[in-house]
Amino acid sequence: MNPVPASAPASVPGIELGDEDLATTSAMGESDTSGTNDDGTVAADDSHSSADEDFFSGLHEDPRTSAMQIVDEAEDDVADETIYETRSAAERLEEILLDGKRVLDRREAAKLGGISTVSARKMWRALGMSQTVAEEKAYTLSDAHALRMWAKPVADGLIDQGTALSLARAIGQTTDRLVVWQMETLVDFLTEEKGLTDPEARRDALQVVEDMVDPLQKMLTYSWRRNLAEVMGRLNVNVSDGLAIDNRQGWYDSSMPLARAVGFIDLVSYTRLSQKMEPRQLANLVQEFQGMAYNIVATGGGRVIKTVGDEVFFAAETPLGGAEIAMTLMERVTAAEDLPQARVGFVWGRVLSRLGDIFGSSVNLAARLTAVADPGTIFTDEDTARVLSTSDAYVFERRESLSLHGLGETGIGEMKRGTAARMKLDLDDDEN
């Protein structure tokens, strides 16, 4: 437990110096003048008549101790028991997750963190935290500690403030989806396996989360470190050597820095099927499809870039790796009794990687090929087919050229398995 400082900590160097710029233009590009005076200097942001010593004297008792009031008595008298229990559990869990009570307003949290209020609000916004009013006690001592940790790499000159905000935004957007996914997974388990109603399941899920905070947190850290190691390891591989990327002709993005195989797999007639399904059936279909796709892409050494319901966008570092992922996806979906037919578009080319996504004409081409592919087929372009035709691992059947929107006349080939060995999958349903 960290002791509460008796006086304000020194400001972190390198943060407040940039606040004049941050106050006028945020990291997201929107105007933010709430933290500036008319002359452009940083304002105090919130008006407080009490002296600093009054603020710090109010923190003499560590906020992580003592019991917190759960709900007002008036509300207790009229609230439904399930609602009361859910709110009680939620507030208890919140105190555990936040490592204390909300005893600081935004100005106080920023001051303890050693940075300006404007910079603090930039970081909170990047993390996806909701905006608070000036006097609201919305933050804990741990929030202030996080501000100081976030500011240190900037103060040390490792990165600038804009980069720090971008890194925070990556964390915020990823964890936002993560926690919703995890909560819904637990609710689904409790309703299906335990026979609870949805309100009961959400109440009980809070207790399950409370008991699982430690393993979930450790697994998150473990996964992050493992994935970071994988990314760092790829920096030692020059993926363009010997892969005939220069065989591409015409429109392809020669200026893009990365050579990648990119592809999409799309379920056929998904919209029509989803309208006929019960919510549980639809959820099971999406879960089976996306779970299968993640397993295959990971086993093949690729990466799932994003998923949108019935579609998965993936990438691999070699044309052969991408081809085997595309082929295995098609074969597995076709063999699955509970899934509709699929179609795949697959391209080897150059791309730009930013914000966890991949961009470029190669991506656009793969998406267009997916849209025009026949159910149960894998379409690629003639340049990708030429690269892969240096061996007989995969064979290509020439299709009629098509004029694709934004890309012009494109030669198309249907890819089929040749002598390539099948991917060995370590899955529960894999009997090989």
C-alpha positions as CSV (number, residue, x, y, z in Angstrom):
1,M,0.0,0.0,0.0
2,N,1.6,3.3,-1.1
3,P,1.6,6.0,1.6
4,V,-0.3,9.2,0.8
5,P,2.0,12.1,0.2
6,A,1.9,14.9,2.7
7,S,2.4,17.5,0.0
8,A,2.0,17.7,-3.8
9,P,4.7,15.8,-5.7
10,A,6.9,17.6,-8.0
11,S,5.6,18.0,-11.6
12,V,6.9,15.5,-14.1
13,P,9.3,17.2,-16.5
14,G,8.4,17.2,-20.2
15,I,4.6,17.0,-19.7
16,E,3.4,20.5,-18.6
17,L,5.8,22.1,-21.0
18,G,3.7,20.9,-23.9
19,D,0.3,21.8,-22.4
20,E,0.0,25.1,-24.3
21,D,-0.1,23.1,-27.6
22,L,-2.3,20.4,-26.1
23,A,-4.8,22.9,-24.8
24,T,-5.6,24.1,-28.3
25,T,-5.5,20.9,-30.3
26,S,-6.0,17.5,-28.7
27,A,-4.4,14.2,-29.7
28,M,-7.6,13.4,-31.5
29,G,-7.6,16.6,-33.4
30,E,-10.6,18.2,-31.8
31,S,-10.5,21.7,-30.3
32,D,-10.0,21.8,-26.5
33,T,-9.8,25.2,-24.9
34,S,-11.3,24.3,-21.6
35,G,-7.8,24.3,-20.0
36,T,-6.5,27.6,-21.4
37,N,-6.7,31.3,-20.6
38,D,-7.4,33.9,-23.2
39,D,-3.6,34.3,-23.8
40,G,-3.2,30.6,-24.6
41,T,-1.5,29.7,-21.3
42,V,-2.8,26.7,-19.3
43,A,-5.5,27.6,-16.8
44,A,-6.1,26.0,-13.5
45,D,-9.1,24.3,-15.2
46,D,-11.2,24.0,-12.1
47,S,-11.8,26.7,-9.5
48,H,-11.2,25.8,-5.9
49,S,-11.3,28.2,-3.0
50,S,-9.7,25.8,-0.4
51,A,-5.9,25.9,0.0
52,D,-3.7,23.0,-1.1
53,E,-3.1,21.9,2.5
54,D,-6.9,21.4,3.0
55,F,-6.9,19.0,0.0
56,F,-4.0,17.0,1.3
57,S,-5.2,17.0,4.9
58,G,-8.3,15.3,3.6
59,L,-6.3,12.4,2.4
60,H,-4.8,11.4,5.8
61,E,-7.0,8.3,5.9
62,D,-6.2,5.8,3.1
63,P,-9.3,5.5,1.0
64,R,-8.8,1.8,0.5
65,T,-9.8,1.2,4.1
66,S,-13.2,1.2,5.8
67,A,-16.5,0.0,4.4
68,M,-18.3,2.0,1.7
69,Q,-22.0,2.7,1.8
70,I,-23.7,0.5,-0.8
71,V,-27.0,2.3,-1.6
72,D,-29.1,5.0,0.0
73,E,-31.6,3.9,2.6
74,A,-34.4,5.5,0.6
75,E,-33.4,3.5,-2.4
76,D,-33.1,0.3,-0.2
77,D,-36.7,0.7,0.9
78,V,-38.1,0.6,-2.6
79,A,-35.5,-1.3,-4.7
80,D,-36.1,-4.8,-5.9
81,E,-33.8,-7.3,-4.0
82,T,-32.1,-8.4,-7.2
83,I,-31.3,-4.8,-8.2
84,Y,-30.0,-4.1,-4.7
85,E,-27.8,-7.1,-4.7
86,T,-26.5,-6.3,-8.2
87,R,-25.7,-2.7,-7.3
88,S,-24.0,-3.7,-4.1
89,A,-21.9,-6.3,-5.8
90,A,-21.0,-3.9,-8.6
91,E,-19.9,-1.1,-6.2
92,R,-17.9,-3.6,-4.1
93,L,-16.2,-4.9,-7.2
94,E,-15.5,-1.4,-8.4
95,E,-13.6,-0.6,-5.3
96,I,-11.5,-3.7,-5.7
97,L,-10.8,-3.0,-9.4
98,L,-10.0,0.7,-8.8
99,D,-7.9,-0.1,-5.8
100,G,-9.7,2.3,-3.6
101,K,-12.6,4.8,-3.3
102,R,-13.2,7.7,-5.7
103,V,-12.0,10.5,-3.5
104,L,-10.3,12.8,-6.0
105,D,-11.7,15.2,-8.6
106,R,-9.9,15.6,-11.9
107,R,-7.8,18.5,-10.7
108,E,-6.7,16.7,-7.6
109,A,-5.8,13.5,-9.4
110,A,-3.7,15.4,-12.0
111,K,-1.9,17.3,-9.2
112,L,-1.0,14.1,-7.4
113,G,0.1,12.7,-10.8
114,G,2.4,15.6,-11.3
115,I,0.9,16.8,-14.6
116,S,-1.5,19.4,-15.7
117,T,-5.3,18.8,-15.8
118,V,-5.3,19.2,-19.5
119,S,-2.7,16.5,-20.0
120,A,-4.5,14.2,-17.6
121,R,-7.8,14.7,-19.4
122,K,-6.1,13.9,-22.7
123,M,-4.8,10.6,-21.3
124,W,-8.2,9.6,-19.8
125,R,-9.9,10.4,-23.0
126,A,-7.4,8.3,-24.9
127,L,-8.1,5.4,-22.6
128,G,-11.8,5.8,-23.4
129,M,-12.8,7.0,-19.9
130,S,-16.0,9.1,-19.8
131,Q,-15.8,12.8,-19.1
132,T,-16.5,14.0,-15.6
133,V,-17.6,17.4,-14.2
134,A,-14.9,19.5,-12.5
135,E,-16.0,18.8,-8.9
136,E,-17.0,15.2,-9.2
137,K,-15.0,12.8,-7.0
138,A,-14.4,10.3,-9.9
139,Y,-10.8,9.2,-9.3
140,T,-8.7,7.2,-6.9
141,L,-5.1,7.4,-5.7
142,S,-4.3,4.7,-8.2
143,D,-5.6,6.9,-11.0
144,A,-3.1,9.6,-9.9
145,H,-0.3,7.0,-9.7
146,A,-1.1,5.8,-13.3
147,L,-0.8,9.4,-14.5
148,R,2.7,9.7,-13.1
149,M,3.7,6.3,-14.6
150,W,2.3,7.3,-18.0
151,A,4.2,10.7,-17.9
152,K,7.6,9.2,-17.0
153,P,8.6,7.9,-20.5
154,V,7.8,11.4,-21.9
155,A,9.8,13.0,-19.1
156,D,12.7,10.6,-19.8
157,G,12.7,11.5,-23.5
158,L,11.8,8.0,-24.7
159,I,8.7,9.2,-26.5
160,D,6.8,12.4,-27.0
161,Q,3.4,13.2,-25.6
162,G,1.5,12.5,-28.8
163,T,3.0,9.0,-29.0
164,A,2.1,8.3,-25.4
165,L,-1.5,9.3,-26.1
166,S,-1.5,7.0,-29.2
167,L,-0.2,4.1,-27.1
168,A,-2.8,4.8,-24.4
169,R,-5.5,4.8,-27.1
170,A,-4.4,1.4,-28.3
171,I,-4.8,0.0,-24.7
172,G,-8.1,1.7,-24.2
173,Q,-9.8,0.5,-27.3
174,T,-8.5,-3.0,-26.9
175,T,-9.4,-3.4,-23.3
176,D,-12.8,-1.8,-23.8
177,R,-13.8,-4.6,-26.2
178,L,-12.0,-7.2,-24.0
179,V,-14.0,-6.6,-20.9
180,V,-17.3,-6.5,-22.7
181,W,-16.4,-9.8,-24.4
182,Q,-15.4,-11.4,-21.1
183,M,-18.6,-10.2,-19.2
184,E,-20.9,-11.4,-22.0
185,T,-19.1,-14.8,-22.0
186,L,-19.7,-15.2,-18.3
187,V,-23.4,-14.2,-18.6
188,D,-23.8,-16.6,-21.4
189,F,-22.3,-19.4,-19.3
190,L,-24.5,-18.6,-16.3
191,T,-27.7,-18.5,-18.4
192,E,-27.0,-21.6,-20.4
193,E,-25.2,-23.9,-17.9
194,K,-26.7,-22.6,-14.6
195,G,-30.2,-21.8,-15.9
196,L,-30.3,-18.3,-14.5
197,T,-32.3,-15.4,-16.0
198,D,-30.3,-12.6,-17.6
199,P,-30.6,-10.3,-14.6
200,E,-29.6,-13.1,-12.2
201,A,-26.7,-14.0,-14.5
202,R,-25.3,-10.5,-14.5
203,R,-25.6,-10.3,-10.7
204,D,-23.7,-13.6,-10.3
205,A,-21.2,-12.7,-13.0
206,L,-20.0,-9.9,-10.7
207,Q,-19.1,-12.4,-8.0
208,V,-17.4,-14.6,-10.6
209,V,-15.3,-11.7,-11.9
210,E,-14.4,-10.7,-8.3
211,D,-13.0,-14.2,-7.7
212,M,-11.2,-14.2,-11.1
213,V,-9.6,-10.8,-11.1
214,D,-6.2,-12.1,-10.3
215,P,-6.0,-14.9,-12.9
216,L,-7.6,-12.7,-15.6
217,Q,-5.1,-9.9,-14.9
218,K,-2.2,-12.3,-14.9
219,M,-3.3,-14.0,-18.1
220,L,-3.8,-10.6,-19.8
221,T,-0.2,-9.6,-18.9
222,Y,1.1,-13.0,-19.9
223,S,-0.7,-12.8,-23.3
224,W,0.5,-9.3,-23.9
225,R,4.2,-10.2,-23.2
226,R,4.0,-13.3,-25.4
227,N,2.4,-11.4,-28.3
228,L,4.9,-8.6,-27.9
229,A,7.7,-11.1,-28.1
230,E,6.2,-12.5,-31.3
231,V,6.1,-9.1,-32.9
232,M,9.7,-8.3,-31.8
233,G,10.8,-11.6,-33.2
234,R,9.3,-10.9,-36.6
235,L,11.6,-7.8,-36.9
236,N,14.5,-10.2,-37.5
237,V,12.8,-11.6,-40.6
238,N,13.1,-9.9,-44.0
239,V,9.9,-11.3,-45.4
240,S,10.5,-9.8,-48.9
241,D,13.7,-11.8,-49.6
242,G,13.1,-14.5,-52.2
243,L,9.3,-14.1,-52.2
244,A,9.0,-12.6,-55.7
245,I,7.2,-9.5,-54.4
246,D,8.6,-7.6,-57.4
247,N,6.8,-9.9,-59.7
248,R,3.7,-7.9,-59.0
249,Q,2.8,-5.6,-61.9
250,G,0.6,-2.5,-62.5
251,W,-1.3,-0.8,-59.7
252,Y,0.2,-2.5,-56.6
253,D,1.5,-0.2,-53.8
254,S,5.2,-0.4,-54.4
255,S,5.8,2.4,-51.8
256,M,4.1,0.5,-49.0
257,P,6.7,-0.8,-46.4
258,L,5.5,-4.3,-45.7
259,A,5.0,-7.4,-47.9
260,R,2.0,-9.3,-46.6
261,A,-0.5,-11.9,-47.6
262,V,-4.0,-10.5,-46.8
263,G,-7.3,-12.2,-47.1
264,F,-11.0,-12.2,-46.1
265,I,-13.3,-15.1,-45.4
266,D,-17.0,-14.3,-45.6
267,L,-20.0,-16.5,-44.8
268,V,-22.5,-16.7,-47.6
269,S,-26.1,-15.6,-47.0
270,Y,-25.3,-14.6,-43.4
271,T,-27.8,-11.7,-43.4
272,R,-30.7,-13.9,-44.5
273,L,-29.8,-16.7,-42.1
274,S,-29.4,-14.3,-39.1
275,Q,-32.9,-13.0,-39.7
276,K,-34.3,-16.5,-39.3
277,M,-32.3,-17.5,-36.3
278,E,-33.0,-17.2,-32.6
279,P,-30.4,-15.0,-30.8
280,R,-28.8,-18.0,-29.2
281,Q,-28.4,-19.8,-32.5
282,L,-26.9,-16.7,-34.1
283,A,-24.5,-16.3,-31.2
284,N,-23.4,-19.9,-31.4
285,L,-22.9,-19.6,-35.2
286,V,-20.7,-16.5,-34.9
287,Q,-18.8,-17.9,-32.0
288,E,-18.0,-21.2,-33.9
289,F,-17.0,-19.4,-37.0
290,Q,-14.8,-16.8,-35.4
291,G,-13.3,-19.3,-32.9
292,M,-12.4,-21.6,-35.8
293,A,-10.9,-18.7,-37.8
294,Y,-8.7,-17.5,-34.9
295,N,-7.4,-21.0,-34.3
296,I,-6.5,-21.6,-37.9
297,V,-4.9,-18.2,-38.5
298,A,-2.8,-18.5,-35.3
299,T,-1.7,-22.0,-36.1
300,G,-0.7,-20.8,-39.6
301,G,1.5,-18.1,-38.1
302,G,-0.8,-15.3,-39.3
303,R,-2.8,-12.7,-37.5
304,V,-6.5,-11.8,-37.4
305,I,-6.7,-8.1,-38.1
306,K,-10.4,-7.7,-37.4
307,T,-13.7,-9.5,-37.4
308,V,-17.1,-8.2,-38.4
309,G,-19.8,-10.7,-37.6
310,D,-19.7,-13.0,-40.7
311,E,-16.3,-11.8,-42.0
312,V,-12.7,-12.3,-40.8
313,F,-9.8,-10.3,-42.1
314,F,-6.4,-12.0,-41.7
315,A,-2.8,-11.4,-42.7
316,A,0.4,-13.6,-43.0
317,E,4.0,-12.8,-43.6
318,T,4.6,-15.1,-46.6
319,P,2.5,-16.0,-49.6
320,L,2.6,-19.7,-48.8
321,G,1.6,-19.0,-45.2
322,G,-1.4,-16.9,-46.4
323,A,-2.4,-19.5,-49.0
324,E,-2.5,-22.3,-46.4
325,I,-4.5,-20.2,-44.0
326,A,-7.0,-19.3,-46.8
327,M,-7.2,-23.0,-47.9
328,T,-7.6,-24.4,-44.4
329,L,-10.3,-21.8,-43.5
330,M,-12.3,-22.8,-46.6
331,E,-11.9,-26.5,-46.0
332,R,-12.8,-26.3,-42.3
333,V,-15.9,-24.1,-42.9
334,T,-17.1,-26.4,-45.7
335,A,-16.8,-29.4,-43.5
336,A,-18.6,-27.8,-40.5
337,E,-22.2,-28.9,-40.5
338,D,-23.4,-25.9,-38.5
339,L,-21.9,-23.3,-40.8
340,P,-23.1,-22.0,-44.2
341,Q,-20.8,-21.9,-47.2
342,A,-18.0,-19.4,-47.3
343,R,-15.9,-17.5,-49.9
344,V,-12.4,-16.3,-49.7
345,G,-10.4,-13.5,-51.4
346,F,-6.6,-13.7,-51.0
347,V,-3.8,-11.4,-52.2
348,W,0.0,-11.2,-51.8
349,G,1.2,-7.5,-51.9
350,R,2.4,-4.5,-50.0
351,V,0.6,-2.9,-47.2
352,L,0.8,-0.2,-44.5
353,S,0.2,-1.2,-40.9
354,R,-1.2,1.4,-38.5
355,L,-3.5,1.4,-35.5
356,G,-3.6,-2.3,-35.4
357,D,-5.1,-2.4,-38.9
358,I,-3.7,-2.9,-42.4
359,F,-4.3,-0.6,-45.3
360,G,-3.5,-0.4,-49.0
361,S,-4.7,-1.5,-52.5
362,S,-3.8,-5.1,-51.7
363,V,-6.4,-5.1,-49.0
364,N,-9.0,-3.5,-51.2
365,L,-8.3,-6.1,-53.9
366,A,-8.7,-9.0,-51.4
367,A,-12.0,-7.5,-50.3
368,R,-13.2,-7.1,-53.8
369,L,-12.2,-10.6,-54.7
370,T,-14.1,-12.0,-51.7
371,A,-17.2,-10.1,-52.8
372,V,-17.2,-11.6,-56.3
373,A,-16.0,-15.2,-55.4
374,D,-18.5,-18.0,-55.8
375,P,-19.6,-19.8,-52.7
376,G,-17.1,-22.5,-51.7
377,T,-14.2,-20.9,-53.7
378,I,-11.0,-19.0,-53.1
379,F,-10.3,-16.2,-55.5
380,T,-6.9,-14.5,-56.0
381,D,-5.4,-12.3,-58.7
382,E,-3.1,-13.4,-61.5
383,D,0.0,-11.8,-59.9
384,T,-0.5,-13.7,-56.6
385,A,-1.1,-16.9,-58.6
386,R,2.1,-16.3,-60.5
387,V,4.1,-15.9,-57.3
388,L,2.6,-19.1,-55.9
389,S,3.0,-21.1,-59.1
390,T,6.7,-21.4,-58.7
391,S,5.8,-24.7,-56.9
392,D,2.9,-27.1,-57.3
393,A,1.7,-26.7,-53.7
394,Y,-1.4,-24.9,-55.0
395,V,-2.9,-24.9,-58.4
396,F,-5.0,-22.2,-60.1
397,E,-7.9,-22.3,-62.5
398,R,-8.1,-19.2,-64.6
399,R,-11.4,-17.4,-64.3
400,E,-12.8,-14.6,-66.5
401,S,-11.2,-11.2,-65.8
402,L,-13.5,-8.7,-64.0
403,S,-13.6,-5.0,-63.8
404,L,-13.4,-4.3,-60.0
405,H,-14.5,-1.0,-58.6
406,G,-11.5,1.3,-58.0
407,L,-9.0,-1.3,-59.3
408,G,-9.9,-1.7,-63.0
409,E,-9.6,-4.9,-65.1
410,T,-8.3,-7.7,-62.9
411,G,-7.2,-11.2,-63.9
412,I,-8.7,-13.8,-61.5
413,G,-7.7,-17.3,-60.6
414,E,-9.5,-19.8,-58.4
415,M,-7.0,-21.4,-55.9
416,K,-7.1,-25.1,-55.1
417,R,-4.9,-27.4,-53.0
418,G,-2.1,-29.1,-54.9
419,T,0.7,-31.0,-53.2
420,A,0.7,-28.7,-50.1
421,A,0.5,-30.7,-46.8
422,R,-2.5,-29.9,-44.7
423,M,-2.2,-27.7,-41.7
424,K,-2.0,-29.7,-38.5
425,L,-4.4,-28.2,-36.0
426,D,-4.4,-28.8,-32.3
427,L,-8.1,-28.4,-31.8
428,D,-10.7,-30.2,-29.8
429,D,-12.5,-31.4,-32.9
430,D,-9.4,-32.4,-34.7
431,E,-9.0,-36.2,-34.8
432,N,-5.7,-36.2,-36.8
